[in-house]
Amino acid sequence: MSDFIDAHQHFWQYHHVKHDWIDDEMASIRHNYLPADLLPFLQKNKIEGTIAVEADQSEKETDFLLGLAKEHSFIKGIVGWADLRADHIKDRLAHFAQFGTIKGFRHVLQNQEPAFMLQQDFIRGIAALSEFNFTYDLLIFPKHLLAAFHLVKKFPNQLFVIDHIAKPYIKAGLVEEWKRDIRMISQFDNVYCKISGMVTEAKYHEWKKEDFKPYLDAVVDAFGMNRIMFGSDWPVCQVAASYDETIGIVKDYFSSFSENEKALFFGKNAARFYHL
């Protein structure tokens, strides 16, 4: 197998930046999570590198991740934040382009109405990404998939990846509408999908591995083996599952796949998408 990459994880110093999205239901992760805390899980699972993804919408957050990446070589890439709606967005992207570790950006679109991503100022920001070879992570709910479809349709040469399989309603067992829209957006070859964040959409600590099978089947069927990638969503996953349990779900699911297919999912696709 090629290098094993965890394509979606976070770091934070909770007492420095109070992340509002960590609600009372998620109170168990109101702690600091830094590279030294993640490293034992990576070593145990023979994971060579990670993509550290922003958890706070500020350039200060992007700088924080840059600092960690300079100190820890296993952080192979960063998905940061910049205000894509800003008039001076090209200047900011040019600034971040000098740091080879920054691979792309994202905005917490899940907190916005779907129409947000189709506003002209946001579209202008997305258009600027390709000039600097930056990727874009789509953090969305199922209700956003149609708007995301119209967004990505405008940018056939821009690489997009859907975070957390667009957060389907696993707890309620709802599949069909989400599955239809996932299939619709997957028709664009420049759109990838992260198989991540599933445990926190299920019943915390009450889930069973079979709960995820309809969603895994749908994503693999829609995107194939060349456009999906593994992400732990650590430490957020710990609200509902340990790191080992989280990775165990996909290791079990893909156990019957070929070695080449597993290598694509667990590393090669992420390396190609994020230009590692």
C-alpha positions in Angstrom: 0.0 0.0 0.0 1.2 3.5 -0.7 1.4 6.2 2.0 -1.6 6.1 4.2 -3.1 9.5 4.5 -5.8 10.8 7.0 -7.3 13.4 4.7 -9.4 15.2 7.4 -8.4 16.1 10.9 -8.3 19.2 13.2 -6.2 20.8 15.9 -7.2 23.5 18.3 -6.3 25.1 21.6 -9.8 25.3 23.0 -9.1 27.8 25.7 -7.6 30.2 23.2 -10.3 29.9 20.6 -13.8 28.9 21.9 -15.3 27.1 19.0 -19.0 28.0 19.0 -19.9 24.9 17.0 -18.8 22.6 19.8 -22.2 22.6 21.5 -23.2 21.0 24.9 -23.8 17.7 23.2 -20.2 17.7 22.1 -18.8 19.0 25.5 -16.5 16.1 25.7 -14.1 17.6 23.1 -13.9 21.0 24.8 -10.1 20.4 25.3 -6.9 21.2 23.5 -6.0 18.8 20.7 -2.5 19.1 19.3 -0.2 17.0 17.1 1.3 15.2 20.1 -2.2 14.0 21.0 -2.9 12.6 17.4 0.5 11.0 16.8 0.0 7.8 18.8 -3.2 7.0 16.8 -1.3 7.6 13.5 1.6 5.4 14.5 -0.7 2.6 15.7 -2.5 2.7 12.4 0.6 3.2 10.3 -0.6 6.5 8.9 2.2 8.5 7.4 0.5 11.9 7.0 -2.5 14.0 7.5 -4.4 17.0 6.1 -5.1 19.5 8.9 -8.4 21.3 8.2 -9.5 24.7 9.6 -11.9 24.6 12.6 -12.3 28.4 12.9 -13.1 30.9 10.2 -10.1 33.3 10.5 -6.7 33.8 8.9 -5.3 33.4 12.4 -6.5 29.8 12.3 -4.7 29.3 9.0 -1.5 30.8 10.5 -1.9 28.5 13.6 -2.0 25.4 11.4 1.0 26.6 9.4 2.9 26.9 12.6 2.1 23.3 13.6 3.0 22.0 10.1 6.4 23.6 10.4 7.0 21.7 13.6 5.4 18.3 12.6 6.4 16.7 9.3 3.4 14.3 9.4 1.1 17.3 8.6 1.4 17.0 4.8 -1.2 19.7 3.9 -3.5 22.3 5.3 -7.0 23.3 4.3 -7.2 26.9 5.6 -9.6 29.7 5.7 -9.6 33.1 3.8 -12.5 35.3 3.1 -13.4 34.3 -0.4 -15.8 37.2 -0.6 -13.2 39.9 0.0 -12.3 42.4 -2.7 -8.6 41.6 -2.1 -9.0 37.8 -2.2 -6.3 37.4 -4.9 -3.8 39.2 -2.7 -4.6 36.9 0.2 -4.3 33.8 -1.9 -1.0 35.0 -3.3 0.2 35.5 0.3 -0.8 31.9 1.3 0.6 30.5 -2.0 4.1 31.1 -0.7 3.6 28.4 1.9 3.7 25.0 0.1 1.8 23.3 2.9 -1.4 25.2 2.2 -3.3 23.1 -0.3 -6.7 24.5 -0.3 -9.5 26.4 1.6 -13.0 26.0 2.9 -15.9 28.0 4.4 -18.5 26.6 6.8 -21.2 26.5 4.1 -23.3 24.2 6.3 -24.2 27.2 8.4 -25.4 29.3 5.4 -28.4 29.1 3.3 -27.7 27.1 0.0 -28.0 30.4 -2.0 -24.9 31.8 -0.2 -22.5 29.8 -2.4 -24.1 31.1 -5.6 -23.6 34.8 -4.7 -21.3 36.7 -7.1 -18.7 37.7 -4.5 -18.4 34.0 -3.3 -18.2 32.8 -6.9 -15.5 35.4 -7.6 -13.5 33.9 -4.7 -13.8 30.4 -6.0 -12.7 31.5 -9.4 -9.5 32.9 -7.9 -8.5 29.6 -6.4 -7.4 27.9 -9.6 -4.8 30.6 -10.4 -2.9 29.4 -7.3 -3.7 25.7 -7.8 -5.8 25.6 -4.5 -8.5 23.0 -3.8 -11.8 23.7 -2.2 -13.5 21.6 0.5 -17.3 21.7 0.5 -18.6 21.5 4.1 -22.3 21.1 3.5 -25.5 19.3 4.5 -27.8 17.4 2.1 -29.9 20.4 1.5 -26.9 22.2 0.0 -26.1 19.6 -2.6 -28.2 21.1 -5.4 -26.7 24.5 -4.9 -23.2 22.9 -4.8 -24.0 21.1 -8.0 -24.7 24.5 -9.7 -21.5 25.9 -8.1 -19.2 23.2 -9.3 -20.8 23.2 -12.8 -19.4 26.7 -13.2 -15.8 25.5 -12.5 -14.9 22.4 -14.5 -11.2 22.9 -13.8 -11.4 23.5 -10.1 -10.9 20.6 -7.7 -13.7 20.2 -5.1 -14.1 17.7 -2.4 -17.3 17.1 -0.4 -16.5 16.8 3.3 -18.2 14.1 5.4 -20.2 12.7 2.5 -22.4 15.8 2.9 -23.6 14.8 6.3 -26.6 12.6 5.5 -29.2 11.9 8.2 -27.7 8.6 9.3 -29.4 8.8 12.8 -32.8 8.8 11.1 -31.7 6.3 8.4 -32.6 8.6 5.6 -30.9 7.7 2.4 -32.8 8.2 -0.9 -32.9 12.0 -1.4 -29.3 12.4 -0.3 -28.2 9.4 -2.5 -30.0 11.0 -5.6 -28.2 14.3 -5.0 -24.8 12.7 -4.3 -25.1 10.8 -7.6 -26.0 14.0 -9.4 -23.0 16.0 -8.2 -20.6 13.0 -8.7 -21.1 13.3 -12.4 -18.4 16.0 -12.4 -15.0 14.4 -12.6 -13.4 17.3 -10.6 -15.5 16.5 -7.5 -14.2 14.1 -4.9 -15.7 12.9 -1.7 -14.3 12.3 1.8 -15.6 9.3 3.6 -15.4 11.0 7.0 -17.6 12.4 9.7 -20.1 9.6 9.6 -20.1 8.6 13.3 -21.2 12.0 14.4 -24.2 11.9 12.1 -25.2 8.6 13.7 -26.4 7.9 17.2 -23.4 8.7 19.4 -21.9 5.5 20.8 -25.0 3.5 19.8 -24.2 3.1 16.1 -23.5 -0.2 14.5 -21.2 -0.7 11.5 -24.1 -1.8 9.4 -25.7 1.6 9.9 -23.2 3.0 7.5 -23.3 0.5 4.7 -26.1 2.1 2.6 -24.1 5.4 2.7 -20.8 3.8 1.9 -22.4 1.8 -0.9 -23.9 4.9 -2.4 -20.7 7.0 -2.3 -18.6 4.2 -3.8 -21.2 3.6 -6.5 -21.4 7.3 -7.3 -17.7 8.3 -7.2 -15.9 5.1 -7.9 -12.6 4.2 -6.3 -10.6 7.1 -7.9 -12.4 10.0 -6.2 -13.0 8.9 -2.6 -10.6 9.3 0.4 -10.4 8.5 4.1 -10.7 11.1 6.8 -11.0 10.5 10.5 -12.4 13.9 11.5 -10.4 13.5 14.7 -10.9 14.8 17.3 -14.6 15.5 16.4 -15.1 11.8 15.9 -14.4 11.2 19.6 -17.8 12.5 20.5 -19.2 9.3 19.0 -16.2 6.9 18.5 -12.5 6.4 19.1 -10.0 6.9 16.3 -9.6 3.1 16.1 -13.4 2.6 15.9 -13.7 5.3 13.2 -11.0 3.8 11.0 -12.3 0.3 11.8 -15.6 1.1 10.0 -13.9 1.7 6.7 -11.2 -0.9 7.1 -14.0 -3.5 7.5 -16.1 -2.2 4.6 -13.1 -2.1 2.2 -11.6 -5.4 3.4 -12.8 -7.3 0.4 -11.6 -4.7 -2.1 -8.3 -5.2 -4.0 -5.0 -4.0 -2.6 -4.9 -1.3 -5.3 -8.4 -0.1 -4.5 -7.5 0.1 -0.8 -4.3 2.0 -1.7 -6.4 4.6 -3.7 -8.9 5.1 -0.9 -6.4 5.2 2.0 -3.8 7.4 0.4 -3.3 7.8 -3.3 -6.4 9.7 -4.0 -5.8 12.2 -1.2 -2.2 12.6 -2.4 -3.3 13.3 -6.0 -6.1 15.7 -4.9 -4.1 17.8 -2.5 -0.9 17.7 -4.6 1.2 16.0 -1.8 
